[in-house]
Amino acid sequence: MFKITYESIVLEKYDSLARIIFNRPEKLNAISSTMSIEIKRAFSELASDDRIRTVVVTGNPRIREKDGRQEIRHCFSVGCDLSEAAAVEPITEMIAEFGKPVIAMINGYAFGGGYEIALACDFIIASDNAEIGMPEIKRGLMPGWGGTQRLPRRIGAARAKWMIFTGDTVNGAEAAAIGLVDWLVKREELDQFVTGLALKIASGPPLGLAKIKETIDTGIGKDLPEALKIEQEALKFLLQTEDFREGINAFMEKRNPNWKGR
């Protein structure tokens, strides 16, 4: 494993898988200006690393000693650090446009900008102790990292308005029931589940994965005839790649393919 500890995040690489871990646990991983810059830097590094094919985004828990015992508060991120909100760079569009699959792993709190980061990922997988909410209205604000647009597309306009108008939070079971997350997993099984899915995706051809992500994300906002044209252009591109020929050869020879990303 290769590991870089920044000031407010940790970047880990395991073969074809990378993890970006929010690491301000004393602030429940609130996104500071430094943290936003470091997240961008980490994604930029991973974009140019051909070995990395899938990225997991998660957060470290806050651990405190209380009455002689450890008190653990699990947290993805409680959103933008309001003490320096004006200086925090938006990062969700960069994540959404990242050319490799990204999985948000939510263990505990995911509020405001923290959940908006998850919305920008390709999948959201949460533990059964997750708590999700958009509390900006309670501070006289509104979501500004895509929440007013991505949340209605995920759960419908009425439910999105309810969450954003009231600032109410929902637990893991309700989040799964209304579509705020894609999978709900027992807390003790979360890491294993996410790692397994990430590695399974990473075993695919990188050009194919990138084209699929680009085609779905671009086509979903188009009318069907135009979206189908986008799909056909992507398929034509993949038919000319070395990875396509390798996939055919591997199938014929009954072996695992050796993807080159070419």
C-alpha positions as CSV (number, residue, x, y, z in Angstrom):
1,M,0.0,0.0,0.0
2,F,1.1,3.5,-0.9
3,K,0.0,6.3,1.5
4,I,0.3,10.0,1.5
5,T,-0.9,12.0,4.5
6,Y,-1.8,15.6,3.6
7,E,-2.8,18.2,6.2
8,S,-6.5,17.3,6.0
9,I,-6.9,14.2,3.9
10,V,-5.2,10.9,3.4
11,L,-4.5,9.4,0.0
12,E,-4.1,5.6,-0.1
13,K,-3.4,3.4,-3.1
14,Y,-3.7,-0.4,-3.3
15,D,-2.8,-1.6,-6.7
16,S,-5.8,-0.5,-8.9
17,L,-7.8,1.0,-6.1
18,A,-7.3,4.4,-4.4
19,R,-9.0,5.9,-1.3
20,I,-9.3,9.6,-0.5
21,I,-10.0,9.9,3.2
22,F,-11.3,13.1,4.8
23,N,-9.1,13.6,7.8
24,R,-10.4,16.4,10.0
25,P,-12.1,14.2,12.5
26,E,-12.0,16.8,15.3
27,K,-14.2,19.0,13.0
28,L,-16.3,16.0,11.8
29,N,-14.5,16.3,8.5
30,A,-15.9,19.8,7.7
31,I,-14.5,20.9,4.3
32,S,-12.0,23.7,4.8
33,S,-10.3,25.7,2.2
34,T,-7.1,23.7,2.6
35,M,-9.1,20.4,2.5
36,S,-10.8,21.4,-0.8
37,I,-7.5,22.2,-2.4
38,E,-6.0,18.9,-1.2
39,I,-9.0,16.9,-2.5
40,K,-8.5,18.5,-5.9
41,R,-4.8,17.8,-5.8
42,A,-5.4,14.1,-4.9
43,F,-8.0,13.7,-7.8
44,S,-5.6,15.3,-10.2
45,E,-2.8,12.9,-9.2
46,L,-5.1,9.9,-9.5
47,A,-6.3,11.1,-13.0
48,S,-2.8,10.8,-14.3
49,D,-2.0,7.5,-12.5
50,D,-2.8,4.7,-15.1
51,R,-2.6,2.0,-12.4
52,I,-5.6,3.5,-10.5
53,R,-9.0,2.5,-12.0
54,T,-11.4,3.1,-9.1
55,V,-11.6,5.7,-6.3
56,V,-13.3,5.4,-3.0
57,V,-14.1,8.6,-1.0
58,T,-14.7,8.3,2.7
59,G,-14.0,10.0,6.1
60,N,-12.1,9.1,9.3
61,P,-14.1,8.9,12.6
62,R,-13.7,11.2,15.5
63,I,-12.3,9.3,18.5
64,R,-12.3,10.9,22.0
65,E,-11.7,9.6,25.5
66,K,-14.8,10.1,27.7
67,D,-15.2,8.7,31.2
68,G,-12.3,6.3,30.6
69,R,-13.8,4.9,27.4
70,Q,-13.3,5.7,23.8
71,E,-16.2,7.6,22.2
72,I,-16.3,7.0,18.4
73,R,-18.4,9.3,16.2
74,H,-18.4,8.0,12.6
75,C,-18.5,10.7,9.9
76,F,-18.2,11.1,6.2
77,S,-18.4,14.9,6.3
78,V,-20.7,17.5,7.9
79,G,-20.2,19.8,4.9
80,C,-18.5,23.1,4.4
81,D,-16.6,24.6,7.3
82,L,-18.8,27.7,7.9
83,S,-15.9,29.6,9.5
84,E,-14.2,29.9,6.1
85,A,-17.1,29.2,3.7
86,A,-16.2,32.0,1.3
87,A,-12.7,30.6,0.8
88,V,-13.7,26.9,0.2
89,E,-13.3,25.9,-3.4
90,P,-16.3,24.0,-4.9
91,I,-15.1,20.5,-5.7
92,T,-18.2,18.5,-6.7
93,E,-18.1,19.2,-10.4
94,M,-14.4,18.1,-10.5
95,I,-15.5,14.8,-8.9
96,A,-18.5,14.4,-11.2
97,E,-16.3,14.9,-14.3
98,F,-13.5,12.6,-13.0
99,G,-12.8,10.0,-15.7
100,K,-12.8,7.0,-13.5
101,P,-15.5,5.4,-11.3
102,V,-15.9,7.0,-7.9
103,I,-17.6,5.4,-4.9
104,A,-18.8,7.4,-1.8
105,M,-18.5,5.3,1.3
106,I,-20.7,6.9,4.0
107,N,-20.2,5.8,7.6
108,G,-22.1,8.1,10.0
109,Y,-22.8,11.7,9.2
110,A,-23.1,13.1,5.7
111,F,-24.6,16.6,5.9
112,G,-24.8,19.5,3.4
113,G,-21.7,19.8,1.2
114,G,-20.6,16.4,2.5
115,Y,-23.6,14.7,1.1
116,E,-23.3,16.9,-2.1
117,I,-19.8,15.4,-2.6
118,A,-21.4,11.9,-2.3
119,L,-24.0,13.0,-4.9
120,A,-21.3,13.8,-7.3
121,C,-19.9,10.2,-7.1
122,D,-21.0,7.4,-9.3
123,F,-22.3,5.3,-6.3
124,I,-23.3,6.0,-2.7
125,I,-22.8,3.1,-0.3
126,A,-23.8,3.7,3.3
127,S,-23.7,1.9,6.6
128,D,-26.8,1.3,8.7
129,N,-25.6,4.0,11.1
130,A,-25.6,6.7,8.4
131,E,-27.4,10.0,9.0
132,I,-28.0,12.2,5.9
133,G,-29.3,15.8,5.7
134,M,-29.2,19.1,3.9
135,P,-29.2,21.6,6.9
136,E,-28.1,24.7,5.0
137,I,-31.6,26.4,5.5
138,K,-31.0,26.4,9.2
139,R,-28.1,28.8,8.6
140,G,-30.0,31.0,6.2
141,L,-28.3,29.3,3.2
142,M,-29.1,26.7,0.5
143,P,-27.1,23.9,-1.1
144,G,-24.6,25.3,-3.5
145,W,-22.5,22.3,-4.6
146,G,-25.1,20.8,-6.9
147,G,-27.6,19.7,-4.2
148,T,-30.6,21.6,-5.6
149,Q,-30.0,19.9,-8.9
150,R,-28.6,16.4,-8.2
151,L,-30.9,15.6,-5.3
152,P,-34.1,16.1,-7.2
153,R,-32.8,13.9,-10.0
154,R,-32.0,11.2,-7.4
155,I,-35.2,11.2,-5.2
156,G,-37.7,13.5,-7.1
157,A,-38.5,17.2,-6.7
158,A,-40.9,16.9,-3.8
159,R,-38.7,14.8,-1.5
160,A,-35.7,17.0,-2.4
161,K,-37.7,20.1,-1.5
162,W,-38.8,18.6,1.8
163,M,-35.2,17.8,2.8
164,I,-33.8,21.2,1.7
165,F,-36.8,23.2,3.0
166,T,-36.8,21.6,6.4
167,G,-33.1,20.7,6.9
168,D,-34.3,17.4,8.5
169,T,-32.0,14.4,8.7
170,V,-32.8,10.8,7.8
171,N,-31.3,7.6,9.1
172,G,-29.7,4.9,7.0
173,A,-32.8,2.8,6.6
174,E,-34.9,5.7,5.4
175,A,-32.1,7.0,3.2
176,A,-32.0,3.6,1.4
177,A,-35.8,3.5,1.2
178,I,-36.1,6.8,-0.6
179,G,-33.0,6.5,-2.8
180,L,-30.5,8.7,-1.1
181,V,-28.0,5.9,-1.1
182,D,-27.6,3.0,-3.6
183,W,-26.8,0.3,-1.0
184,L,-27.2,0.1,2.7
185,V,-24.7,-2.3,4.5
186,K,-24.1,-3.2,8.1
187,R,-21.5,-1.0,9.6
188,E,-19.1,-3.9,10.3
189,E,-19.4,-5.1,6.7
190,L,-19.2,-1.7,4.9
191,D,-15.4,-1.6,4.2
192,Q,-15.4,-5.2,2.8
193,F,-18.5,-4.6,0.6
194,V,-17.1,-1.3,-0.8
195,T,-13.6,-2.7,-1.4
196,G,-15.1,-5.8,-3.2
197,L,-17.2,-3.7,-5.5
198,A,-14.4,-1.2,-6.2
199,L,-12.0,-4.0,-7.1
200,K,-14.6,-5.7,-9.3
201,I,-15.1,-2.5,-11.2
202,A,-11.3,-1.9,-11.3
203,S,-10.8,-5.3,-13.0
204,G,-12.6,-3.9,-16.1
205,P,-10.9,-2.2,-19.1
206,P,-10.1,1.4,-18.2
207,L,-11.1,2.9,-21.6
208,G,-14.4,1.0,-21.5
209,L,-15.1,2.2,-17.9
210,A,-14.3,5.8,-18.8
211,K,-16.5,5.7,-22.0
212,I,-19.4,4.2,-20.1
213,K,-19.3,6.8,-17.4
214,E,-19.0,9.6,-20.0
215,T,-21.8,8.2,-22.2
216,I,-24.3,7.8,-19.3
217,D,-23.5,11.1,-17.7
218,T,-23.7,13.0,-21.0
219,G,-26.6,11.2,-22.5
220,I,-28.9,11.3,-19.5
221,G,-29.5,15.0,-20.1
222,K,-30.2,14.6,-23.8
223,D,-33.3,13.5,-25.6
224,L,-33.2,9.8,-26.6
225,P,-32.2,10.0,-30.3
226,E,-29.3,12.3,-29.4
227,A,-28.3,10.1,-26.5
228,L,-28.3,7.0,-28.7
229,K,-25.9,8.8,-31.1
230,I,-23.5,9.5,-28.2
231,E,-23.7,5.8,-27.3
232,Q,-22.9,4.7,-30.9
233,E,-19.9,7.1,-31.1
234,A,-18.5,5.7,-27.9
235,L,-19.0,2.2,-29.1
236,K,-17.2,3.0,-32.4
237,F,-14.3,4.3,-30.4
238,L,-14.0,1.2,-28.2
239,L,-14.2,-1.1,-31.3
240,Q,-10.9,0.4,-32.5
241,T,-8.9,-0.1,-29.2
242,E,-6.3,-2.7,-28.3
243,D,-8.4,-3.5,-25.2
244,F,-11.3,-4.7,-27.4
245,R,-9.0,-7.0,-29.3
246,E,-7.5,-8.2,-26.0
247,G,-11.0,-8.9,-24.7
248,I,-11.9,-11.0,-27.7
249,N,-8.6,-12.9,-27.5
250,A,-8.9,-13.6,-23.8
251,F,-12.4,-14.9,-24.3
252,M,-11.3,-17.3,-27.1
253,E,-8.3,-18.4,-25.1
254,K,-10.3,-18.9,-21.9
255,R,-8.1,-16.6,-19.8
256,N,-8.4,-13.3,-17.9
257,P,-7.8,-10.3,-20.1
258,N,-4.7,-8.1,-19.6
259,W,-6.0,-4.6,-20.1
260,K,-3.6,-2.0,-21.3
261,G,-5.8,1.1,-21.5
262,R,-5.1,1.5,-25.2
